[in-house]
């Protein structure tokens, strides 16, 4: 019961420019997976063990950088003989990170899920935009700036460039805090106000501004900062 109440209170993105109100297709019920029991005496594989196993074949720091900037993940492979299962893992990760036009962003949690793996562990602060169509399907994820978010340096035209190029109905803005904290600064709130105001003039709904940290995130819209 508690989970259902929380789900009902979750903020959902709605566009003022939403044109198509086609009903959603019915969703097939998902079968409950059978729980597999671990054999006695076999310890779970810890994160450190996974890193140690992959270290001879993958430059993990390089992998994070490539994932964040839409690079070719194959470039993170260390020269030499790479086992087939490691190669298959890289191919799989590259596929699930690639934006798909069928992906739909309905809530801040959806947006954070797309962006956290790309931005959550970046070493420098960056500002990105997620470009959406009228049904909140992802058109493109685009990096706009690299460096501290400063209202005097952020050019609104640059923030909206890709949205206007794709004639997008809406977009979500996001930036990361390398420190890991997701508390918005006064500068973050000011920049958000400027972007939201510009979106109204340009007829592009700014649905949210997310702050991403190390495994944490905050929705500026949900908290009422700048909206």
Protein Blocks (a to p, Z undefined) as FASTA:
>chain_A
ZZmmmmmmpccdddfklmblcdcdddddddddddddddehiacddfklmmmmmmmmpcfk
lmmmmmmnopafklmpccdjddfklmmmmmmmmmmmpccfkbccfbfklmmmmmmmmmmm
cfbdcdddddddfkopafbdcdfbgcdddfklmcfklmmmmmmmnopabdcdddddfkop
acdcfklmmmmmmmmmmmmmnopacfbdcdddehiacdfklnopoZZ
